[in-house]
Amino acid sequence: MTQLDPGARRAILDACDALRDDGVRMLERLVRCPSTLGNEQSALNEMARIYEGIGLSPRRVPVEVEALQGHPGFSPPLIPYAGRDNVVAVHRPRQASGRSLVLQGHVDVVPEGAEDEWTTPPYQPAIRAGRMYGRGAGDMKAGIVSYVTAFRALREAGLQPAAEVQMHSVIEEECSGNGALACMVAMPKADAVIIPEPGPGLPALYSAEVGVVWAFVTVTGRPAHVRDKQAGVNAVEAAMAVWHRFEAYEREMNNAERIHASFRGVNHPVNVNLGTFEGGEWNSSVATRAKLGLRVGVMMGNTADAVKRDIERIVAEAAADPAMKGAKVKVAFQGFHADPCVFDLQAPIVRLAMRSYAEVSGQELRHYPATGLTDGRFFQLYQGTPVACFGPDAQEIHGIDESVGLDSMHDITRAIALTMAEWCGVEAVS
């Protein structure tokens, strides 16, 4: 890396300031895209238009299950991938003299939940007291806007990166990561990666993240008319008994001796969540079937494979318990099969990102050991590529009235712009 000329630095920051309102409008357009699982196309098309607007040629990268399923980072899919191709774009310099970089972000969002509980509709972006509200505003469409605006700011300053810069807009960060994996495999290995995932209510740098396994447990009972309730086996009641076993497992996994040093001081870092439930057919019938959708955290020192075996063991023990009265219990795995990850905070790209952020904001990025996960694990675990995963202040992520701080988004934009310029080097726009 070479020190950035003070005049170029000032020009880049001035350009970021001039583009701030454009960035807010870009974020509004992205938030209007209801890009839940299977519905990402509107956001992907918007990203293709955005890349074209900054002078890059978008390219579609499909998720090809047959090609990826042997990769250790692959997760079993929930739905087919046809018509849901990731979008990437690549800047190539006239003469490469710096270090290459990936700027990556996911366009998918989680469901909005109870829409009537939102102050304003979840896909109608609203600005109140310096924050933009809307599903995906924080997680993580603001981060995508930041990296795009940062790249554009260099151009507005008459400069461009003197190294290859890849931009990846990916699907399924929220349920598998297979979009990120497909792009990583399809594209040349870069020297570093920046993923502007949001911080937990404040700007933060991810220092570590747990792994995750998704499982679906189906319980089949014996139906009966409610007048003969004792003759039946209630699948809903049996499913709750299975869930109680997973609650006990969660307590066990949070014993102090099982917690990696990266998470010391974090309360309850391994979370097991009952995220979805389907059960029963009729109020006056003993329920025939119930289905639990589980998310099980994986601490460092453990693996997704080992946790999958734990889940299978818990289900088998439940099925054999006489208290289940003969209910049948089966488990299937779809979605996340992800290992935990510790990021290298001494990597040059991370140290540069931290310095750049401190320069533009006057504050330090808080180190954040995440009890969730990001796409950063793919690059760190399977490529050995250093990752700076840091992003703006977001609140109510996955909740009601999700929002992002617009001042914080602007600080992240400015930090990425300086980091990119210094990491890649700059050359005059031709």
GICOR-V787086 format. One record per residue. N is the residue number from 1. RES is the residue in one small letter. PHI is phi in degrees with one decimal (* if undefined). Layout:
# GICOR-V787086
n=(N;N)
res=(RES;RES)
phi=(PHI;PHI)
This chain:
# GICOR-V787086
n=(1;2;3;4;5;6;7;8;9;10;11;12;13;14;15;16;17;18;19;20;21;22;23;24;25;26;27;28;29;30;31;32;33;34;35;36;37;38;39;40;41;42;43;44;45;46;47;48;49;50;51;52;53;54;55;56;57;58;59;60;61;62;63;64;65;66;67;68;69;70;71;72;73;74;75;76;77;78;79;80;81;82;83;84;85;86;87;88;89;90;91;92;93;94;95;96;97;98;99;100;101;102;103;104;105;106;107;108;109;110;111;112;113;114;115;116;117;118;119;120;121;122;123;124;125;126;127;128;129;130;131;132;133;134;135;136;137;138;139;140;141;142;143;144;145;146;147;148;149;150;151;152;153;154;155;156;157;158;159;160;161;162;163;164;165;166;167;168;169;170;171;172;173;174;175;176;177;178;179;180;181;182;183;184;185;186;187;188;189;190;191;192;193;194;195;196;197;198;199;200;201;202;203;204;205;206;207;208;209;210;211;212;213;214;215;216;217;218;219;220;221;222;223;224;225;226;227;228;229;230;231;232;233;234;235;236;237;238;239;240;241;242;243;244;245;246;247;248;249;250;251;252;253;254;255;256;257;258;259;260;261;262;263;264;265;266;267;268;269;270;271;272;273;274;275;276;277;278;279;280;281;282;283;284;285;286;287;288;289;290;291;292;293;294;295;296;297;298;299;300;301;302;303;304;305;306;307;308;309;310;311;312;313;314;315;316;317;318;319;320;321;322;323;324;325;326;327;328;329;330;331;332;333;334;335;336;337;338;339;340;341;342;343;344;345;346;347;348;349;350;351;352;353;354;355;356;357;358;359;360;361;362;363;364;365;366;367;368;369;370;371;372;373;374;375;376;377;378;379;380;381;382;383;384;385;386;387;388;389;390;391;392;393;394;395;396;397;398;399;400;401;402;403;404;405;406;407;408;409;410;411;412;413;414;415;416;417;418;419;420;421;422;423;424;425;426;427;428;429;430)
res=(m;t;q;l;d;p;g;a;r;r;a;i;l;d;a;c;d;a;l;r;d;d;g;v;r;m;l;e;r;l;v;r;c;p;s;t;l;g;n;e;q;s;a;l;n;e;m;a;r;i;y;e;g;i;g;l;s;p;r;r;v;p;v;e;v;e;a;l;q;g;h;p;g;f;s;p;p;l;i;p;y;a;g;r;d;n;v;v;a;v;h;r;p;r;q;a;s;g;r;s;l;v;l;q;g;h;v;d;v;v;p;e;g;a;e;d;e;w;t;t;p;p;y;q;p;a;i;r;a;g;r;m;y;g;r;g;a;g;d;m;k;a;g;i;v;s;y;v;t;a;f;r;a;l;r;e;a;g;l;q;p;a;a;e;v;q;m;h;s;v;i;e;e;e;c;s;g;n;g;a;l;a;c;m;v;a;m;p;k;a;d;a;v;i;i;p;e;p;g;p;g;l;p;a;l;y;s;a;e;v;g;v;v;w;a;f;v;t;v;t;g;r;p;a;h;v;r;d;k;q;a;g;v;n;a;v;e;a;a;m;a;v;w;h;r;f;e;a;y;e;r;e;m;n;n;a;e;r;i;h;a;s;f;r;g;v;n;h;p;v;n;v;n;l;g;t;f;e;g;g;e;w;n;s;s;v;a;t;r;a;k;l;g;l;r;v;g;v;m;m;g;n;t;a;d;a;v;k;r;d;i;e;r;i;v;a;e;a;a;a;d;p;a;m;k;g;a;k;v;k;v;a;f;q;g;f;h;a;d;p;c;v;f;d;l;q;a;p;i;v;r;l;a;m;r;s;y;a;e;v;s;g;q;e;l;r;h;y;p;a;t;g;l;t;d;g;r;f;f;q;l;y;q;g;t;p;v;a;c;f;g;p;d;a;q;e;i;h;g;i;d;e;s;v;g;l;d;s;m;h;d;i;t;r;a;i;a;l;t;m;a;e;w;c;g;v;e;a;v;s)
phi=(*;-115.9;-63.0;-78.2;-57.8;-56.1;-66.3;-66.0;-59.4;-64.5;-64.4;-66.3;-65.7;-62.2;-65.9;-58.2;-63.1;-66.6;-94.5;-57.2;-64.5;-61.7;-63.6;-63.1;-66.1;-62.9;-64.1;-58.5;-62.6;-69.7;-65.8;-68.3;-85.1;-81.0;-88.3;-73.5;-53.1;88.0;-121.6;-79.8;-58.7;-61.8;-70.7;-64.0;-64.9;-63.8;-65.0;-61.2;-65.0;-63.5;-62.6;-60.2;-67.2;-104.3;85.7;-112.3;-97.6;-70.7;-134.1;-91.0;-122.2;-76.0;-95.0;-103.3;-58.1;-60.4;-78.8;-102.8;-66.3;-86.2;-77.2;-63.6;-91.1;-75.1;-118.2;-63.7;-72.3;-92.3;-140.7;-66.0;-102.7;-58.0;77.4;-128.2;-70.2;-61.2;-123.3;-127.7;-148.2;-131.6;-93.9;-120.3;-77.5;-67.7;-143.6;-68.3;-132.5;-111.3;-99.5;-78.6;-148.9;-108.8;-111.6;-130.7;-158.7;-102.1;-93.2;-75.4;-129.9;-81.3;-57.7;-77.3;75.2;-77.1;-59.4;-69.6;-87.0;-73.8;-66.0;-130.0;-54.3;-63.0;-109.2;-116.2;-56.4;-134.5;-107.3;-138.7;53.0;79.5;-124.2;-99.3;-104.4;152.7;-63.7;88.4;-56.8;-88.5;-113.8;-134.0;-67.7;-62.9;-64.8;-62.7;-58.7;-62.0;-72.4;-65.5;-65.4;-60.9;-62.9;-63.8;-63.6;-59.5;-62.1;-63.6;-84.8;81.9;-127.2;-152.7;-60.0;-92.7;-158.8;-67.2;-124.2;-97.9;-119.5;-116.9;-111.4;-122.1;-104.1;63.0;-63.0;-83.5;-145.7;-150.5;82.7;-66.0;-65.1;-63.3;-61.4;-59.8;-69.1;-59.7;-69.5;-77.0;-104.7;-62.1;-66.0;-99.4;-81.1;-164.3;-134.3;-119.7;-125.2;-85.0;-68.1;-72.1;-86.1;-83.2;86.6;-161.1;-60.4;-150.0;-111.4;-70.5;-98.8;-162.8;-152.0;-73.1;-90.5;-146.6;-124.6;-99.9;-141.1;-125.0;-106.0;-108.2;-115.8;-117.1;-103.3;-128.4;-73.4;-160.9;-66.4;-59.2;-66.3;-112.3;-50.0;-65.8;-83.4;-99.0;-123.7;-81.0;-65.4;-66.6;-63.2;-65.1;-63.3;-65.8;-64.9;-63.3;-59.7;-61.7;-65.2;-72.3;-63.4;-65.5;-61.1;-59.0;-60.9;-63.4;-69.3;-98.0;-59.7;-54.9;-69.0;-93.6;-89.8;-66.8;-57.1;-62.0;-111.9;-61.2;91.1;-90.1;-74.9;56.2;-75.7;-100.9;-106.8;-113.1;-119.4;-89.3;-89.7;-136.2;-148.4;-128.2;-170.0;79.6;-129.4;-162.5;-62.0;-103.9;-126.1;-65.7;-62.1;-81.3;-143.8;-144.7;-134.9;-103.3;-105.4;-113.3;-119.2;-118.4;-74.4;-129.0;-83.6;-54.1;92.2;-115.1;-135.0;-61.9;-61.3;-67.2;-67.6;-58.8;-64.9;-59.9;-61.9;-61.3;-64.4;-61.4;-66.5;-65.1;-64.7;-63.3;-63.0;-87.8;-74.9;-57.6;-65.7;-78.2;55.6;87.1;-62.4;-90.9;-129.6;-131.0;-129.2;-134.3;-117.6;-142.1;86.4;-46.9;-136.3;-122.6;-83.9;-71.4;-150.3;-111.3;-87.5;-84.6;-77.6;-95.6;-61.9;-54.8;-65.8;-71.4;-64.5;-66.7;-62.0;-64.6;-65.2;-64.0;-64.3;-61.7;-65.2;-83.6;-110.9;75.7;-132.3;-93.4;-73.0;-72.3;-76.0;-130.1;-78.9;-88.5;-86.0;-115.9;-143.2;-132.2;-74.9;-59.9;-59.9;-60.0;-68.7;-71.5;-79.1;-110.1;-118.9;68.9;-90.9;-66.0;-125.9;-103.4;-107.5;-151.7;-159.6;-77.1;-66.6;-124.9;-125.4;56.9;-60.9;67.6;-113.5;-87.3;60.1;-55.4;-151.5;-134.5;-78.3;-71.1;-63.0;-65.0;-58.8;-65.4;-61.7;-65.6;-58.0;-64.8;-65.9;-64.9;-60.7;-67.2;-62.0;-61.9;-63.2;-78.0;-68.2;-84.7;75.6;-131.2;-137.7;-67.7;-65.3;-71.8)
